[in-house]
Amino acid sequence: MPTRVRALSMATLFVAALLAAPAPASGNPRVWVPAPPPPPVVEVRPVSPGRRHVWAGGYHRWDGRSYVWVPGTWRRAPRARAAWAPGRWVHGRRGWYWVDGRWR
């Protein structure tokens, strides 16, 4: 019984958090960060798992209070000759915001 009550409580909190969050004006709302990101961490790239894999380098993610390093990973290309355009931090009038990486 306590497990069921705990699961129901967690589900209720999750739904409440979703309802309390502001609705995005578009599909990708910008989170503005006042400080620039630190320099990228120098990573040691492991051996590729296959020919169709492309290295997506690590990046700094904003967690609401500070930047946190997210290590790079190998990603499998969705099609032949696909190129990975890495994510990047962009400076604007309100501070810095993140643009996700994508396949081209």
Steps between C-alpha positions, in 0.01 A plus 500: 500500500773759579655443155168572331448815707854616419446439127170689506662789690785520247257492207292777660811715556611444140162606358490803732846607384394470136188707560692766695766542233443786255385385159765554232415750227674276249634146485838596646484766772825682571649500846710811541817474708669818625859369499694360203581128501847393613751378242432146369661211684770319303365149449673177413296355215455122535526267201200522266253214536438490123542664161163679511568658838586869536652663806274756669729693733411590855348830603410706805135476602331756726329329796325811630784608730827415327653339194544121504719311252323237285758260350512434127362182347509303179174536303387278218429701186136464388602470134808485279698827479307658788701763685464594867466875561605542865296698749629840603450785742382823336532847650199729476375819661359311802806281559592155368274223369560148372428380144479119478718300263332329206559276201539663158 
